[in-house]
Each structure stands twice: as structure tokens, then as C-alpha cells.
Amino acid sequence: MHNSLSGTLKHKWHFITGDHDKYPFENRMFHKISLIGIFFALILAIHNFSTTLLFAAVISILFAIVQFVLFYISRFKNQTSKAIIFTAIQVNLIFAAGYFYNAGISGSVSLLFLMSLSLLILVSPAKSWKYYLTTNILMVIGLMLGEYYNPDVIKQQYSTRWEMFGDQMFTYMIAGILMYICTSQLRRNYDLQRKFSEEKAVRLELLNKEKDKLFSIIAHDLNAPLSSLKQYLDLLNVIDFSVEERKDMEVKLGLSVDGIQELLKNLLFWARNELNELPVNLQPIVLGDHLIPTTQMFTLLASQKGITLITEIPECITIVADHNMIDLIVRNLLNNAIKFSTDKGVINLLVERSGTKCIITVKDFGVGIPVEQQKFLFTRNIKPSYGTSQEKGTGLGLALCKEFVTLQGGEISFSSKPGQETVFKVILPLFQ
């Protein structure tokens, strides 16, 4: 009960002062200072009414009313800069009037001037600091000199020593609490920004290492098939190949080019995902219709290695997913199955319903996944591997599969028996 009430109050406070994601730190601090200042101004008014400082009490109430209006302008009209400027004007004018009706230099207004300067600097742009500082110093010195040369300008003095000490202690307490709140908020914001910067630096360093690794792999993977293609074209001008020899070389080159194409697609998705430029567009997808182009393409690719692709996709299954992401996931799983299957092998693509979920299963009877690599399978730390026809694999595709399945609210898992079989399962929500 206590935690629920505390959470509700905290939520209300954040709503009133401004959401962290929508309002800059300075704006949120201005809202907090305004509300706290209004609260203490009303308390100060009650305190002054209990003494002989009646005019000071009226000034405190006037301050609270004006500051509430300025808070409203900033929070709900989004005119914080204007509100801060008018706050600075009203603070200087009200404190100047309060100086004459609150015992002058013997009173506590000079302490309030100092506090207001600190708070204005905290919430205002840096370019305005020198103006607030100059105005504050000139105002305070002018008031003090005016009292020095003409003591009669002070309209109201303390009637007892207790009033003087009580007013000083009470004002100091208010100033101390406000300064503590603002300074702690500033320090907390600084610590959060520093932590965010450190985490961002670590992430950038990891991304840079991943980028270097990927570029190294890509340079190698692109060079090998392109060199083979160039050699084949050069040999065509020198050697007269038989039909069978030419067909065999063209099949191998075709597989290499297919590998390059899949690598470049994965790289494009990886780059867009890292730059947060890949939105997740979830919508109903009839898998039986949607996967027809993909299964037709991979049936042809599998046949080039003498592999049979068997698909079982009921027409009535509709999932909630992203078109591009589900394509990439299925393509990568089928591509890996073909890559690591032996000639004349079989690959099964099965789609089935399980409660409110859809299970997509890709099973091959190839070389399997080495035990030492299995724990790294969905990370970007996996080492490059080679298929049964020496097709190069970077491991990037499975890492993307994991990320994209998670983004769609699904799960991905696998089981593998080295030398026997590998099974991947993707679970996604059905369209209700």
C-alpha cells in the first residue's frame, strides 16, 4: 500500500514538473523551484503574519500568486524562457520592496537575493548569467547604500530580538532547503549524464570493434568469389571448356554470388538496426502466401547442391510480425541449413499452430554445430565457419535473427547434434 501510494505521488510529481524525456533539465528545475518556492512563500507569509511584519506577509502572498502564473506559462504553454525572465524581474522587485519592509540590512532579504541569484543561474541559459549577476549585485548594493545614507527609508523594523533571530533562522532554513534540493538535483543529473556518456562510449567502442571485424570478414568474403569470377572470365578467353565443366564452374560461382548477396543483405539490416533506422512495423501476415517467393528461391538454391527442401505451411496461419524481419529470419535459417547440409540431403521447413503462438521450424540433417560454438551462436562473437561446399559464414545472420525475433515479441531457440542434425525454432504470436 505504501509503495503504491509513493509510486502514485512520484508519478504525479513527474507529471506536474515535466516528463524527463520531453523537458530539458533546466525547464524541469524551473518547475520544481517554482512549486517549492510557492510553498515556502506561503509558509513565510504565515510566519510574517504571526509577527509584526505584515507587509512582508502580503509580499510573500503576492510572490506566490505571480510565480504560480509563471509556472503555468512555462509548464502548460511551453514558454519557459519568458517565464524565467519575468521570474527574475518579479524576484528583484518584490525582494527590493521586502527590503524596506523587512528591517533592511538587519533583515533576511539579502540572503534571499543571494539564493535567488543561484537559482536563476541554475535554470537560465549561460548567456544570461552575467546580466542576472550584474542586476543582483547592483540591486543589493543600491539598497544597502540607500539605507546607509537615509536610514528612514526602512519602513518596518523588528519589534523584538526574537523576531529578528526567528526571521533569520526561518529564512536561512528555507534557503538551505531550496539550495540542497537544487544542488542535489544538479549533481544527480550530472551523474546520470556521466553514466550515460560512459555507457555510450563503451557501446561505441564495441560497435567499432564489431565494425572492424565485419569489414575484415566482408573484405575476405567479397575478394574470394570475385577473384574466382575474374579467373573464370579470364580462362574463357584462353581455354575451351566442355559443357559439363562450364556448368560445374557456373554452379559454384552462382553459390558464391548468392553468399555475397545474402551477406550484403544482412550487413544492410545490421547497419540500419544499429543506427535505429529500422522501425518495427507489426501487422497481420498470412505465412502461407508470404513465404512463397522465399521457399521457391531456396528450393532452387538447395537443388544446386542436390538438397531437397520440404515445406509444410498451412494456409490458415496468420501471425503478427514485420514483413522485412520475418523474411530475413526465414532466409537466414534456410540459407544456413543449405550451407551446412551434405549433398543429397533433406531440409524441413514446418509451420504449425500452438495455442496463441506460431512455431516455425527449420531442420536439417547436416554437419551440426560444434559444441564449443553453440553458446556463442546468437551473438556477434561467433567465429566464421565454412559450409559443406566451403561456403563462408560470418555468424551475423543468426545474431540478426535473435535481435529481430525479440523485437517482434517472439523467441528463438535451437538444438544440434554434431554430425547428425540441427533444429531451429522461431515462436511468434498469432493474429487473434
C-alpha positions as CSV (number, residue, x, y, z in Angstrom):
1,M,0.0,0.0,0.0
2,H,2.8,2.4,1.0
3,N,4.8,1.6,-2.2
4,S,1.7,2.1,-4.3
5,L,1.0,5.5,-2.7
6,S,4.6,6.5,-3.0
7,G,4.7,5.5,-6.7
8,T,1.5,7.4,-7.4
9,L,2.8,10.6,-5.8
10,K,6.1,10.3,-7.6
11,H,4.2,9.8,-10.9
12,K,2.0,12.9,-10.2
13,W,5.1,14.9,-9.3
14,H,6.9,14.0,-12.5
15,F,3.7,14.9,-14.5
16,I,3.4,18.3,-12.8
17,T,7.1,19.2,-13.1
18,G,7.5,17.8,-16.6
19,D,8.5,14.4,-18.1
20,H,12.2,13.6,-18.2
21,D,12.1,12.7,-21.9
22,K,10.1,15.7,-23.0
23,Y,11.5,18.6,-21.0
24,P,15.2,19.7,-20.6
25,F,16.8,19.7,-17.2
26,E,16.6,23.5,-16.8
27,N,12.9,23.5,-17.6
28,R,12.1,20.8,-15.1
29,M,14.3,22.5,-12.4
30,F,12.4,25.8,-13.0
31,H,9.1,24.0,-12.5
32,K,10.3,22.3,-9.3
33,I,11.8,25.5,-7.9
34,S,8.6,27.4,-8.7
35,L,6.4,25.0,-6.9
36,I,8.8,24.7,-3.9
37,G,9.2,28.5,-3.8
38,I,5.4,29.0,-3.8
39,F,5.0,26.5,-1.0
40,F,7.7,28.2,1.2
41,A,6.4,31.7,0.2
42,L,3.0,30.7,1.7
43,I,4.7,29.4,4.8
44,L,6.7,32.6,5.1
45,A,3.5,34.6,4.8
46,I,2.0,32.7,7.7
47,H,5.2,33.3,9.7
48,N,5.3,37.0,8.9
49,F,1.6,37.4,9.8
50,S,2.4,35.9,13.2
51,T,5.0,38.6,13.8
52,T,4.7,42.4,13.1
53,L,6.0,42.1,9.5
54,L,2.5,42.3,7.9
55,F,3.6,44.0,4.7
56,A,6.3,41.3,4.2
57,A,3.5,38.7,4.5
58,V,1.5,40.4,1.8
59,I,4.6,40.5,-0.4
60,S,5.0,36.7,0.1
61,I,1.4,36.0,-0.9
62,L,1.8,38.3,-4.0
63,F,5.0,36.4,-4.9
64,A,3.3,33.0,-4.6
65,I,0.4,34.1,-6.9
66,V,2.6,35.6,-9.6
67,Q,5.0,32.7,-9.5
68,F,2.1,30.2,-10.0
69,V,1.1,32.1,-13.1
70,L,4.7,31.9,-14.4
71,F,4.8,28.2,-13.6
72,Y,1.6,27.7,-15.6
73,I,3.0,29.6,-18.6
74,S,6.2,27.5,-18.6
75,R,4.7,24.1,-17.9
76,F,1.5,24.2,-20.0
77,K,2.2,26.9,-22.5
78,N,5.8,25.9,-23.2
79,Q,7.2,29.4,-22.7
80,T,9.9,28.7,-20.2
81,S,12.3,31.3,-21.3
82,K,9.7,34.1,-21.0
83,A,8.7,32.7,-17.6
84,I,12.3,32.7,-16.3
85,I,12.8,36.4,-17.4
86,F,9.6,37.5,-15.7
87,T,10.6,35.5,-12.6
88,A,13.9,37.4,-12.4
89,I,12.1,40.7,-12.7
90,Q,9.5,39.9,-10.1
91,V,12.0,38.4,-7.7
92,N,14.2,41.6,-7.8
93,L,11.2,43.9,-7.5
94,I,9.5,42.0,-4.6
95,F,12.7,41.5,-2.7
96,A,13.6,45.2,-3.1
97,A,10.2,46.1,-1.7
98,G,10.6,43.5,1.0
99,Y,14.0,45.0,1.9
100,F,12.3,48.2,3.1
101,Y,9.5,46.4,4.9
102,N,11.6,43.7,6.5
103,A,14.1,45.5,8.6
104,G,16.6,46.4,5.8
105,I,20.1,45.2,6.3
106,S,19.1,43.7,9.7
107,G,16.6,41.5,8.0
108,S,16.8,38.4,5.9
109,V,16.2,39.8,2.4
110,S,19.8,40.0,1.4
111,L,20.0,36.2,2.0
112,L,17.0,35.8,-0.3
113,F,18.7,37.9,-3.0
114,L,21.8,35.6,-2.9
115,M,19.6,32.5,-3.0
116,S,17.6,33.8,-6.0
117,L,20.7,34.6,-8.0
118,S,21.9,31.0,-7.5
119,L,18.6,29.5,-8.6
120,L,18.3,31.8,-11.6
121,I,21.7,30.8,-12.8
122,L,20.7,27.1,-12.4
123,V,17.6,27.4,-14.6
124,S,18.6,30.0,-17.2
125,P,20.8,29.9,-20.3
126,A,24.5,30.7,-19.8
127,K,24.3,33.8,-22.0
128,S,22.0,35.5,-19.4
129,W,24.1,34.7,-16.3
130,K,26.2,37.9,-16.4
131,Y,23.0,40.1,-16.7
132,Y,21.4,38.4,-13.6
133,L,24.7,38.7,-11.7
134,T,25.1,42.4,-12.5
135,T,21.5,43.2,-11.8
136,N,21.6,41.3,-8.5
137,I,24.8,43.0,-7.2
138,L,23.7,46.5,-8.3
139,M,20.3,46.0,-6.7
140,V,21.6,44.8,-3.3
141,I,24.4,47.4,-3.1
142,G,22.0,50.1,-4.1
143,L,19.5,49.1,-1.4
144,M,22.2,49.0,1.2
145,L,23.7,52.3,0.2
146,G,20.2,53.9,0.2
147,E,19.7,52.6,3.8
148,Y,23.2,53.8,4.8
149,Y,22.6,57.4,3.7
150,N,19.0,57.5,4.6
151,P,18.1,55.1,7.4
152,D,14.5,56.4,7.5
153,V,13.7,54.6,4.2
154,I,13.3,51.4,6.2
155,K,9.5,51.3,7.0
156,Q,9.4,48.4,9.4
157,Q,11.8,47.0,12.0
158,Y,11.7,44.0,14.2
159,S,9.8,44.7,17.4
160,T,11.8,42.1,19.5
161,R,15.1,40.4,19.2
162,W,13.3,37.1,19.0
163,E,11.5,38.3,15.8
164,M,14.9,39.1,14.2
165,F,16.5,35.8,15.2
166,G,13.4,33.9,14.3
167,D,13.1,35.5,10.8
168,Q,16.8,35.0,10.1
169,M,16.7,31.3,11.1
170,F,13.5,30.6,9.2
171,T,14.8,32.3,6.1
172,Y,18.1,30.5,6.3
173,M,16.3,27.2,6.7
174,I,14.2,27.9,3.5
175,A,17.3,29.0,1.6
176,G,19.2,26.0,2.7
177,I,16.5,23.5,1.8
178,L,16.0,25.1,-1.6
179,M,19.7,25.1,-2.3
180,Y,20.0,21.5,-1.1
181,I,17.2,20.3,-3.4
182,C,18.6,22.2,-6.4
183,T,22.2,21.2,-5.9
184,S,21.3,17.5,-5.3
185,Q,19.2,17.5,-8.5
186,L,22.0,19.1,-10.4
187,R,24.5,16.5,-9.1
188,R,22.1,13.7,-9.8
189,N,21.6,14.9,-13.3
190,Y,25.3,15.2,-13.8
191,D,25.9,11.7,-12.5
192,L,23.2,10.3,-14.8
193,Q,24.7,12.2,-17.8
194,R,28.2,11.0,-17.0
195,K,26.9,7.4,-16.6
196,F,25.1,7.7,-19.9
197,S,28.2,9.1,-21.6
198,E,30.4,6.3,-20.2
199,E,27.9,3.6,-21.4
200,K,27.7,5.3,-24.8
201,A,31.5,5.3,-25.0
202,V,31.7,1.6,-24.2
203,R,28.9,0.8,-26.7
204,L,30.7,2.9,-29.4
205,E,33.9,1.1,-28.7
206,L,32.2,-2.3,-29.0
207,L,30.4,-1.2,-32.2
208,N,33.8,0.0,-33.6
209,K,35.3,-3.4,-32.9
210,E,32.4,-5.2,-34.5
211,K,32.6,-2.9,-37.5
212,D,36.3,-3.6,-37.9
213,K,35.7,-7.3,-37.6
214,L,32.8,-7.2,-40.1
215,F,34.8,-5.2,-42.6
216,S,37.6,-7.7,-42.3
217,I,35.3,-10.6,-42.9
218,I,33.5,-8.8,-45.7
219,A,36.7,-7.9,-47.5
220,H,37.8,-11.5,-47.4
221,D,34.4,-12.9,-48.4
222,L,34.0,-10.5,-51.3
223,N,37.5,-11.0,-52.5
224,A,37.3,-14.8,-52.9
225,P,34.3,-15.1,-55.1
226,L,35.2,-12.0,-57.2
227,S,38.6,-13.4,-57.8
228,S,37.1,-16.7,-58.8
229,L,34.7,-14.9,-61.2
230,K,37.6,-13.0,-62.7
231,Q,39.6,-16.1,-63.1
232,Y,36.7,-17.9,-64.8
233,L,36.2,-14.9,-67.2
234,D,39.9,-14.8,-68.0
235,L,40.0,-18.6,-68.6
236,L,37.1,-18.4,-71.0
237,N,39.3,-16.4,-73.4
238,V,42.1,-19.0,-73.2
239,I,40.6,-22.4,-72.7
240,D,37.6,-24.0,-74.4
241,F,35.7,-25.7,-71.6
242,S,33.3,-28.5,-72.1
243,V,29.6,-28.0,-71.4
244,E,29.9,-30.1,-68.2
245,E,33.0,-28.2,-66.9
246,R,31.4,-24.8,-67.7
247,K,28.1,-25.8,-65.9
248,D,30.0,-27.1,-62.8
249,M,32.0,-23.8,-62.6
250,E,28.9,-21.7,-63.1
251,V,27.1,-23.5,-60.3
252,K,29.9,-22.9,-57.9
253,L,30.2,-19.3,-58.9
254,G,26.4,-18.9,-58.5
255,L,26.6,-20.2,-55.0
256,S,29.4,-17.8,-54.2
257,V,27.4,-14.9,-55.6
258,D,24.4,-16.0,-53.6
259,G,26.5,-15.9,-50.5
260,I,27.7,-12.4,-51.3
261,Q,24.1,-11.3,-51.8
262,E,23.0,-12.7,-48.5
263,L,26.0,-11.2,-46.7
264,L,25.2,-7.7,-48.1
265,K,21.5,-8.0,-47.2
266,N,22.5,-8.9,-43.6
267,L,25.0,-6.1,-43.5
268,L,22.4,-3.6,-44.6
269,F,20.0,-4.8,-42.0
270,W,22.7,-4.7,-39.3
271,A,23.7,-1.1,-40.2
272,R,20.1,0.1,-40.2
273,N,19.4,-1.6,-36.9
274,E,22.5,-0.1,-35.2
275,L,21.5,3.3,-36.4
276,N,18.0,2.8,-35.1
277,E,16.6,3.4,-38.6
278,L,14.8,0.1,-38.8
279,P,11.3,0.6,-37.5
280,V,9.3,-2.5,-36.4
281,N,6.1,-2.5,-38.4
282,L,4.0,-5.3,-36.9
283,Q,0.9,-6.3,-38.9
284,P,-1.0,-9.5,-39.8
285,I,0.9,-11.8,-42.2
286,V,-0.5,-14.9,-43.8
287,L,2.6,-17.1,-43.8
288,G,1.4,-19.5,-46.5
289,D,1.2,-16.7,-49.0
290,H,4.0,-14.5,-47.7
291,L,6.7,-17.2,-47.8
292,I,6.0,-18.5,-51.3
293,P,8.8,-16.4,-53.0
294,T,11.3,-17.3,-50.3
295,T,10.6,-21.0,-50.4
296,Q,10.7,-21.0,-54.3
297,M,14.1,-19.3,-54.3
298,F,15.6,-21.6,-51.7
299,T,14.2,-24.7,-53.3
300,L,16.2,-23.7,-56.4
301,L,19.3,-22.9,-54.4
302,A,19.0,-26.2,-52.5
303,S,18.7,-28.2,-55.7
304,Q,22.0,-26.8,-56.9
305,K,23.6,-28.9,-54.1
306,G,21.2,-31.8,-54.7
307,I,19.3,-31.0,-51.5
308,T,15.5,-31.4,-51.2
309,L,13.6,-28.7,-49.3
310,I,10.3,-30.0,-47.9
311,T,7.8,-27.3,-46.8
312,E,4.7,-27.7,-44.7
313,I,3.0,-24.3,-44.3
314,P,-0.8,-24.4,-43.6
315,E,-2.6,-21.6,-45.5
316,C,-4.8,-20.6,-42.5
317,I,-1.9,-19.5,-40.2
318,T,-1.7,-15.7,-39.7
319,I,1.0,-14.2,-37.5
320,V,1.7,-10.7,-36.2
321,A,5.1,-9.7,-37.5
322,D,7.2,-7.3,-39.6
323,H,7.4,-8.3,-43.3
324,N,11.1,-7.5,-43.8
325,M,12.2,-9.0,-40.5
326,I,10.3,-12.3,-41.0
327,D,11.8,-12.6,-44.5
328,L,15.3,-12.1,-43.1
329,I,14.8,-14.6,-40.3
330,V,13.5,-17.4,-42.6
331,R,16.1,-16.6,-45.3
332,N,19.0,-16.9,-42.9
333,L,17.7,-20.1,-41.3
334,L,17.2,-21.7,-44.7
335,N,20.5,-20.4,-46.0
336,N,22.4,-21.9,-43.0
337,A,20.5,-25.2,-43.4
338,I,21.6,-25.4,-47.1
339,K,25.1,-24.3,-46.3
340,F,25.7,-27.0,-43.7
341,S,23.8,-29.8,-45.3
342,T,25.5,-32.5,-47.2
343,D,24.8,-33.3,-50.9
344,K,21.5,-35.2,-51.5
345,G,20.3,-34.2,-48.0
346,V,16.9,-33.0,-46.8
347,I,15.7,-29.8,-45.1
348,N,12.3,-29.5,-43.5
349,L,10.5,-26.1,-43.1
350,L,7.5,-26.7,-40.9
351,V,4.9,-24.1,-39.7
352,E,2.4,-25.1,-37.0
353,R,0.0,-23.6,-34.5
354,S,0.5,-23.9,-30.8
355,G,-2.2,-22.1,-28.7
356,T,-1.8,-18.4,-29.4
357,K,1.6,-18.9,-30.9
358,C,3.0,-19.9,-34.2
359,I,6.1,-22.2,-34.4
360,I,8.4,-22.0,-37.4
361,T,10.8,-24.9,-37.5
362,V,13.8,-25.4,-39.8
363,K,15.5,-28.8,-39.6
364,D,18.5,-30.1,-41.5
365,F,20.4,-33.3,-41.3
366,G,23.9,-31.8,-42.0
367,V,27.1,-31.5,-40.1
368,G,25.5,-29.9,-37.0
369,I,27.0,-27.1,-34.8
370,P,30.2,-27.7,-32.8
371,V,29.5,-27.8,-29.1
372,E,32.1,-25.1,-28.3
373,Q,30.4,-22.7,-30.7
374,Q,26.8,-23.3,-29.5
375,K,26.9,-20.8,-26.6
376,F,28.0,-18.0,-29.0
377,L,25.5,-18.8,-31.7
378,F,23.2,-15.8,-31.3
379,T,26.0,-13.3,-30.5
380,R,28.4,-11.5,-32.8
381,N,31.4,-13.2,-31.2
382,I,31.0,-16.4,-33.2
383,K,33.9,-17.3,-35.4
384,P,33.4,-17.5,-39.2
385,S,32.7,-21.1,-40.4
386,Y,32.6,-23.0,-43.7
387,G,29.7,-25.0,-45.2
388,T,29.9,-28.4,-46.8
389,S,30.9,-26.8,-50.1
390,Q,33.3,-24.3,-48.5
391,E,30.6,-21.5,-48.3
392,K,31.8,-18.9,-45.9
393,G,29.5,-18.0,-42.9
394,T,30.1,-14.9,-40.7
395,G,27.6,-15.6,-37.9
396,L,26.0,-12.2,-38.4
397,G,22.8,-13.6,-39.8
398,L,21.9,-15.6,-36.6
399,A,22.7,-12.6,-34.4
400,L,20.2,-10.5,-36.5
401,C,17.6,-13.3,-36.3
402,K,17.8,-13.2,-32.5
403,E,17.5,-9.4,-32.4
404,F,14.6,-9.3,-34.8
405,V,12.7,-12.1,-33.2
406,T,13.0,-10.3,-29.9
407,L,11.8,-7.0,-31.4
408,Q,8.7,-8.8,-32.7
409,G,7.9,-10.2,-29.2
410,G,9.0,-13.7,-30.1
411,E,11.5,-16.3,-29.1
412,I,14.2,-18.3,-31.0
413,S,15.9,-21.5,-29.9
414,F,17.9,-24.3,-31.4
415,S,19.2,-27.8,-30.7
416,S,22.0,-29.6,-32.5
417,K,23.7,-32.9,-32.6
418,P,27.1,-32.5,-34.3
419,G,27.3,-34.8,-37.3
420,Q,23.6,-35.5,-37.3
421,E,21.1,-32.7,-37.3
422,T,20.3,-29.1,-36.3
423,V,16.8,-27.7,-35.5
424,F,15.9,-24.0,-35.2
425,K,12.5,-23.0,-33.8
426,V,11.1,-19.5,-34.0
427,I,8.0,-18.7,-31.9
428,L,5.9,-15.7,-32.9
429,P,2.4,-14.5,-31.8
430,L,-0.6,-15.5,-33.9
431,F,-3.0,-12.8,-35.1
432,Q,-6.1,-13.0,-33.0
